[in-house]
Amino acid sequence: MKKIMLSAALLFAAISYAQDGFPFIPSETVAEGSPVTLNLNDVGDSAGLIPDVYTTLRLVTDWVSVSGNPQPEEASIEVITTAGSVTLSPATIITEPNPGISRLKFLVALPGNYLPQNDGYLDVILRQTGTGTTADWNSIFIEVLPCDPPIASVSVAEDCANDQFYVDVNISDIGSFGQCEIYDVDFEYYVFVTTPGMYTVGPYSTDFGREITVAGHTSSGCVLLYENVGIDCDNLSVDSFDKTEISYYPNPVTEFLTLSTDQAIQEIKLYNLTGQIVYRQKLNSSNYKLDMSSFNSGVYFIEVRSNSGKNTLKILKE
């Protein structure tokens, strides 16, 4: 992958927001049973938004536990306009920028197209659902987006032999602007996209995860954000089980993956790209058919263990 350097003007355009954001709200304390309502806009467009047809609302906040041992997953928001209401719980993305702080991000499809100059009010209700819990929502940023975001998924292509990895971004829908962009947090790699398909950025070193953004348009603020994308090569390393001793097919696989080896397999673990074990099976057989028909499309890693050690196989599920 060729590294592309961006000009300062393009860099500024790509990270700047459209004027569809509301003023930062410094802090709100939200307790279970006592939701907080934010009146963002009223009849006559009191917030002074750019006249447009808005379809999506995004809220980003730093969330801090106060009492009752609340969990970030218990936070939710409700969005109300003249077209109706919609509730989203939990947050779509949860990260931890600092110890004890979770950054919550909500991306909500508005209940009908929203025209601020015509459709009146826009309210957002903040809630905590855990019994007896309280949390502070700090540095609350809210914006409405005049677009449908791209539809995309990310997967990691490991190259642990060289202590690096690539990020494959599969874009199935460009979004309402008909074009989008893929870039990392440092703008080290950048791809401009006009048609759906698989696009690759990288390579990146395996020392830490990367933040990958799929932006619907340079000035729309209509983005998908994937944080801490990476791979832990230490947990996917090969011990002593020689790869030539295992045959596996088909790859890519749609339904059944057949594994065969000249020694008994003791255990199989299937990992997704976040390192979670999504399937595990104890065995005592040299042949096994793994049913992958119910798994989502993407890259998986199968750890095969025998008496002599383990081997890790990279599998693409279609």
N, C-alpha and C positions, 0 to 999 in steps of 0.2 A: 504494500500500500504506500503510495507516494504521500509524503507529508506536504500539506498545503498551508502556506502562510497567508493569513488574512490581513488586509489593510486595516488601519485604525478606524476608518469610516465604516467598513463592513462590520467590524467587531462591535462598534457602538450600536449600530442598527440592530444587530442580532440579539443584544442583551437588553435593549431598552424596551419599556412597556408602552403600549398605546395608552392614550389618555382616557382609559375606561376603568381606572382604578379609583377606589375611594380612599380618603385619608387614613393613615395608620391609626388604629385604635390601641393605645398604649397597653391597657390591661383590663380584663374582666374576670371577676371571681365567679365561678359557676359551681353551684351545689346541686346535688341530686334533689329533685323535687322543686327547685327554684331556677328554672331556665332564665336566660338573659336574652332579651330581644333587642336586636340592633336595627333601628329604623334608618335604612341607608338612603332611600330616595322616596320622594312624595310626588303628588300630582304637580305637573308643570316642570318636572325634571329639576328639582331643587339641588341635586348633586352636580348638575352641569355636565352630564356625560355627553360625549360626542354622539350626535344623532345617528343611530344605526339600529339594526335588528340584532339583538343579542340572544344567544341560544344557550350559553353556559356560564356558570359562576364558579370561581375558584377562590378558596379561602386557605391561607397559610398562617399558622400560629405556632409559637413556642408554648408548649404545654408543660406545666409543673404541678406535681402532686402537692396538695396542702394538708388534707386530713382524710382519714378513713380508708387509706390504702387504695386510692383509685388507680385504674389502669387506662392507658391511652386508648385501648380498644373500646372503652366504655363511653368515649366522647362521640357526640353526633351533632349534626346541624339539620335544621329544617329551613327551607327557602320558601317564601310566600310572595306571590305576586297576584295581580287581579285574575290571572289565568288559573290559579290554584296553588297547591303546595306540593313539595316533594321533600322527603327525608333521606339523608345519607348517613349510614352508620355501619361500620366504623370508618375512620379516615382511610383514604385510598393508599397513602404512603406514610409510613412512620419511620423517622430516622432519629438519631441521637447526636446532635451537633456538640453537646457538652454533657458531662455527667449529670444525671438527675433531670435533664431536659429532653423532652421528645418533641420533635417538629412534626406537626400534623398537617396534612394537606388533603383538602377535599376538592373534588372536581364534580360538579353537579349539573346535570342537564336541567335547564329551567323548565317549569311547567308551561310550555308554550313559548313562542317567540315573544321577546320582551322589547318593546319600543318605549324607552324612558319618557319621551316627550308626549306619549299618548296613553300609555297603559298604567300610569299612576304609580303606586307604591311598590317598594321592594324591601322586604324585611328578611333578616336572618336570625334564627333562634339557636342559641348555643345550649347544649344539654350535656349533663353527666348522668349516666344511667345506673352506676353502681350504688347500692343501698348505703346511705350515710356518707357518701364521698363528696369531697370538694377539691377543685383544681383551679389554678390560675391559667388563663389563656392570655399570653403576653404577645405584644408586637403583632397584632392581628392585621393581616393585609387581605383585602377582598377586592376582586375585580370581576367584571362581566366581560365575556368574550364574544365577539361577533362572528363566531365560526364554529363548525364542528371539528374537534381535534382529529388529527390523523389516527388511524388504528394501526398499532404496531406491536411487535413483541421482540425481545432481545434474547440472545443466547451467546454463550462464551465458547469460542474455539480455542482449546488449550494448546500451548506449545511449551510444555513444561521442560522439555529437553533444553530449551534455550531460555528458560525462566521468563516466559512472556505469554501473552494471550491476545487474541483478537476478539472483537465484539461484532457479531452478526445481527443486523437489525432487519427484521422481516416486516415490511410495510405492506399491509393488505388493502389499505384505503388511504389515499392522499389527504382527505379532508376537504372541506368546502372551498379552500382557496386554490385547489388544483396544483399545488406545489408545496414542498416542505423541505426542511433541512435537518441534517444529523450532525451533531457536534458534541465534543466533550467539554468539560468545565474549563479547560485551559485553551480551548480552540486549537489543540495540537493537530487534530484531524477534522475535516469538514467535508460533507457530501451534500450536494444539491440534488433534490429528487423531484422528478416530474411524472414518474410512472411507478406503480406498485412493483415490489420485488424485494430481493435480498441484497442488502448493502453492508459493506464491512468497513470498520474503522479500527485502527491499531497498526502495529502491535503496541501493547503496553506491558511494562514490567509487572511481575506478580507480587510486588511488595505491598500494594494496597489496591482497593477497588476504585473504580472510576465512576463519575457521574456522566451519564449519557442523556442528551436531550434530543427529542424529535419535535421540531418547531413547525407549526402549520404555516407560518408566514413571519418574515423578519420583524414586522411591526405590529403583529396582532396579539402577542402574548398568549397565543393558543398553542400550548405545548403539552407534550408528555415528558415526564422526567423519570429516569431510571437511576437510582442511586446505589452506590456500592456494588457496581457490576464488576465481578472479578472471579478469581478461582484460587483455591488453596491447593497448590501442587503437592504439598506435604501429605495431605489426606487422600490424594489420588495417585500416590507414587507406586511404583512396581517393586515388590520385594524380590522374590526369586522364582516365581512361577512363569516360566518362559512362554511368551506369546505364541510361539509355534506349536505349543501343545494344545491350544484351544482353536476350534473352528466355530464360527458363528455366522449365521445367515438368516434372512437377507438383511442387508444394511445399505440403505434405509429400510425400515420395517414399518408395516402398516398394522399387522395383527400379531402373528406369532414369530418370536425370535428363537431359533434353534441353537443351542449350545452343545458342543461335543468335545470331549477331551479324553486322553488315554489314562487318566487317573480320576478317582472319585472326587466329585465336587461336594464340599461340606456345607457351603453356605453361599447364597447369592444376595447381594444388596444392590438396589437400584437407587441412584442419587439423581436429583434434579440439579440445575445449575446453581442453586443457592446452597447446595450441600445438604439438603434435607433427604432423609431416607424415605422414599415413597413406596418401596416394596422390599420385603425381606423374606427369604425362604431357607430353612434348614434342609439339607439334602444328604444323600449318600448314593450318588449316581453319577455316571460319566456322561449321561445325556439328559437334557432338560429342554422343554419348550416353555418359554415365558410369554404369557399372554399380555401384550401391550396395547390391545385394541382400545382400552378405556382411558389410556393416558393421553394428555394433550400433546400436540405436535411440538417438536423441539429437540434439543440435544440432551441426552442422558448419559450417565456413566454407570456401568455395571461392574461391581467388584466381585470377582470370583475367587473363592478361597478353597484351598486344598491342603493336604498335609505339608506340602513343600512351600507354601506361602500364598501369595495373592497376586492377581493380575487385574488391571482395570481396563475396561473396553469402552470406547466412545461409540455411542449408538445415536443415530438420527431417526426419530419417530416422525413419520409423515401423517 
